[in-house]
Amino acid sequence: MKRKSLAILLSAVMVVAGCLAGCGSSGDDSTPAQTQEQEQKSEPAAEGGDEAEAPAEGGGSNLDESLALFDEAVATLMTTDGHPMLAPGVTFDVPAAEGTAEELEALDDSDSAKWHFYEYLDWDESQDAEFPASPADGCKGKHVIMIVHGAHAWTTCFSEAFEQACEAVGMTCDIYDPNWDQSTQDGYIDQAINEQPDAIGVIPVSADHAAQQFKKITDAGIPAFCVNTTVNADAMNYVMAFTGPNDWYQMRTLADSLGEAMNGEGGVAYITHNVGGSPYYARCYGPLTELAEKYPNIKTLDIQSPGFEAAAVKQVVADWITKHGDDLKAIVLADDSDQAIGTVEAIKAANRSDILVVAAGISKQGAELVESGDLYMMSYQSCQGDAGLAVRTMAEYFNGVDISRVSYIGTDVINKDNVADFTPCQW
Amino acid sequence: MSEQVNNNPNPAKVDTRKTEINKGIILFNKLGIWVIVVALVVMGMIIAMVNGGSFFGASNVQSILEAVALQGMVCSGLIYVVYAGNMNDMSIPLTMAMAGMMTVQSINLGFPIALAIGLLSGVCIGLINGFMIGKLKANPIIWTWGFNLLLSGIIRVVWGGKQLYADSVAADTEYAQNAANTFYSISRTYIGGVISLMAIVMLVLFAISWFIHSKTSFGQKLKLVGTSYEAARFSGINCTKVVTMSYVLCSTAAAVGGIFYAALRKTASYENGTGYDFSCLTCVLLGGTLLGGGQGSVVGTLGGVLAYGILNNILSWIGLGTYTKYAVQGVVFLAIVWINTYSERKLGKG
C-alpha cells in the first residue's frame, strides 16, 4: 500500500514537474520566427544605444557608424600573410556561350567552349527570384549565419577569419558545420531560417543540391549568399550574391606561365581534385584547355584522381615517370599540400628534377616546396580573403551599397621570387 | 496391396557425385593470395614490356612498396583484431591521427621521446578498446566506431581543428628544430638510396607480427579464441587478455602508421588516416583472413597488401581512368574473395 502511494506521489510530482518544465520551455522555445525576428531586430538598437533607437534619414546614425566601422575594417584588417582581408571583389564579363549546354557537352574536352557553363555563373536573370531589398540601415548589429561545408583545416581558418571580419564591421555571426553531410547541411538551412538572421551564407556541400537550399532561404525572405563554391546556374536565381575564388581564371593564369616555362613543348599530366566538384573541373580543364589553345604542341598524357593522400599520389606519379619517361615534362596539381608532397617525393626518388610541378595553393607545405624550388609555381587563393569578401559583400548589402551578383577574390601566381610576400601561410 | 517394382537395373546404389577436388583449388588453398600476387606480377611484367618499361625496375618496385607501406604497417596489427573474431577496428583512422598529433605536439622533448609518446597514445587507445570489448563485451564495431568519433572530437577541441606542423611547434632551438627535421625525414629516408625506410618498417612489422602469431603462446591462444571463443574460455584461456592484447597490437601498429603518415605529409591533423579502416580491412580479407575470425595468416595479409599495390601499379601502366580503375579494382577484389571462399568450401574448411 505504501509502495502504491509512493508511486502515485512520484508520478504526480513528475507530471507537475513535466508541466512546469513544459511551460518553461515553451516560453523559451516559443521562438517562432516572429519572436526571434523581434529579438534580432532589437539587437542593433541595443548595441547601437540611443543613436540606433532614433534613426535619421537614410538609415540614421547606425548607418553612419556602420560605414565608419566598415571603412576602418577595410583599411586595417589584414590576413596573416599581410594582405587586406576585406579587399574589394573582382568581377569578370561573361562571354556568350557558343551553344546550349547540351551542344557544348558534345565538344572535345580540350575545347574551352565545352566548359562555359562550368566556368561562368551564366544564369538566366529573367528567372531570378524576388530578393529582399537592402534595409540600408547599416551593418552594425546585424546577425548572420554562415553554414560551411565541413570540418577541415581550411574551414577552421575560414571560420576564424569570418568571425574576425564580422566583429570588425560590427556584425555578429554563428557558424554551423555539417561535416560534409548533405542532409545535415539541409537541416542547418532549416534551423538557420527558423532563427531568422539578417542574412545566411552557405558553402554548399554539393553544387547540384544548392538550388533547393538557396530557394528555401530566399523564399523565407532572408538574403542568401553563396560563398567559395560555385553552384549550378539554376541555383543562382536564388542567390543574392556569390563570392569566392575564380578557380578557372587562376588556373588558366598558372597554365600560361607553365606553357611559357615549357617552351610550348612536352607532355603534361594532371592530378585532379575530388571528381565532380567545381574545383575538379576548374583545376584540371582550366589549365588543360588553356595549354591546348595557346600551346598546341603540349600534349596531355594522363588525368588521374587518386585523392589527397600523399602515398597514393606518389605511386601515380612514380608510375607516370616509369611509363612516360622523358615525355613527362610537367604535372598540374589540384592541391599544393598532400598532392604536392607525394608528387615531389616521387620526382626526387626518380631523380627527375626537370619535371615542372604547378599547383593550386596556398598551404604551408606548398609555400615551403616553392621556397625549396620543388614546386615551380602555385596560385594564390586566400582563405581569409575568401571569408573577408563574403563579410564585405554582406556588410555592403546592409549598408545599402549596390553589390555585384558575382565577385571573386584576387589571385596571383606565386614563385620562388615572391613566395615571401605570401607567408606565413594562413592555414 | 500393390507391390512396388524396383526398375533400377543396379540394385546397389552408386554414388556418382564428383568427389575429386580440382588440383587448382588445392593449390590456391595452400598458397592463397600469393597465387594472385604471382599472377599480377606476370601480368605487370607483360604490360610493362608492352609499354617499353621494366616492372622489376628499382623505381617501380620502390613505387609499389612505398605505396602500400602505410597500409601494410596498419594491416600487420589489424589482422589480430580480425583473427580474434572482432571484424574490424573502426578507430584506426583517429588512432593514426592521434599518434601523429601527440608526436608532433611533444617534438620539443626530442625526437625519440616524441616518438615514444606517439606510440604510447596508440597503446592507450588499444587498451581502452580491449578493455571495453574484451572485458565489458561491447560490440566491437559500434564501440570502435563511437570511440573514433570521441577521439575526433577530442583532437578537434584540444587543437582547435587546426593542423600541427612540427617545425612550427618546435621551439626556436637547434635541438627542437633538429627533432622536427628528423621527424619529417623518417618518411623520406632511403636505405642504400633505394629502399624506403617506410617499406622496411612495414616488412619488419610483418616479421614481428608473424613471429607473435606463429611462435608465441599468445598466437596459439588467439587462434583458439578466434575459432571458438566459448571453447577457448572453457579451456582456461584468459580470453579478455587475448582480445585486449589483439587491440593493443592493432592500435600500436596503427600508431606507427600514423606517425609515418604525419611525417610524410609534414603535418599532423585529425583527418590523417581517413579511410584506413576499410582499405586495411580489404587487404586483410584479400589475404585470406575470415571476417568471422579463426582463420588467416600474417603472410597472407602481406600478400593481400602487395596484391593491392601491384594491382594499382598495373592499372596505372595500362592508363585507365579513375572510374574504370575503381571498377576493375572492385571486380578483382570480389573475384579474389570469391575464390578464397570457394576453395575453403570445396575443401570443407569454410
Contacts between the chains, C-beta under 8 A, distances in Angstrom:
chain1	res1	chain2	res2	distance
A	151	B	156	6.9
A	151	B	161	6.2
A	151	B	270	7.6
A	151	B	271	7.9
A	152	B	271	7.0
A	153	B	161	6.9
A	153	B	162	5.9
A	153	B	163	4.4
A	153	B	269	6.1
A	153	B	271	8.0
A	155	B	161	7.5
A	156	B	160	6.6
A	156	B	161	4.0
A	156	B	162	5.6
A	157	B	162	8.0
A	272	B	322	7.9
A	275	B	322	6.3
A	275	B	323	7.6
A	302	B	319	6.1
A	303	B	321	7.2
A	304	B	316	7.6
A	304	B	321	7.9
A	304	B	322	6.1
A	305	B	322	4.1
A	306	B	322	7.7
A	309	B	275	7.9
A	310	B	264	5.1
A	310	B	265	5.0
A	311	B	66	6.7
A	311	B	67	5.7
A	311	B	69	7.1
A	311	B	70	5.5
A	311	B	261	8.0
A	311	B	264	6.6
A	312	B	67	6.8
A	314	B	63	7.4
A	314	B	66	6.3
A	314	B	67	6.7
A	315	B	63	5.4
A	315	B	64	7.5
A	315	B	66	7.1
A	315	B	67	3.5
A	315	B	309	7.5
A	315	B	312	6.2
A	315	B	313	6.9
A	315	B	316	7.2
A	316	B	316	6.0
A	318	B	59	6.3
A	318	B	60	7.4
A	318	B	62	7.3
A	318	B	63	3.5
A	318	B	66	7.6
A	318	B	67	7.8
A	319	B	60	7.6
A	319	B	63	6.2
A	319	B	313	6.0
A	319	B	316	3.6
A	319	B	317	6.4
A	320	B	316	7.3
A	321	B	59	6.9
A	322	B	48	7.9
A	322	B	53	5.2
A	322	B	54	7.9
A	322	B	57	6.5
A	322	B	59	5.7
A	322	B	60	5.2
A	322	B	63	7.2
A	322	B	317	7.9
A	323	B	51	5.7
A	323	B	53	6.1
A	323	B	316	7.1
A	323	B	317	5.9
A	323	B	319	7.5
A	325	B	53	7.9
A	337	B	265	7.0
A	337	B	267	7.5
A	338	B	265	5.2
A	341	B	264	6.8
A	341	B	265	5.7
A	341	B	266	6.4
A	345	B	188	6.6
A	345	B	264	7.7
A	346	B	63	7.3
A	348	B	188	8.0
A	349	B	59	6.7
A	349	B	62	6.3
A	349	B	63	7.9
A	349	B	66	7.9
A	349	B	190	7.4
A	349	B	196	7.9
A	350	B	59	5.4
A	364	B	163	7.9
A	364	B	165	5.9
A	364	B	168	7.8
A	364	B	267	7.5
A	365	B	265	7.3
A	365	B	266	5.3
A	365	B	267	6.7
A	368	B	266	7.7
A	427	B	162	7.5
A	427	B	163	7.0
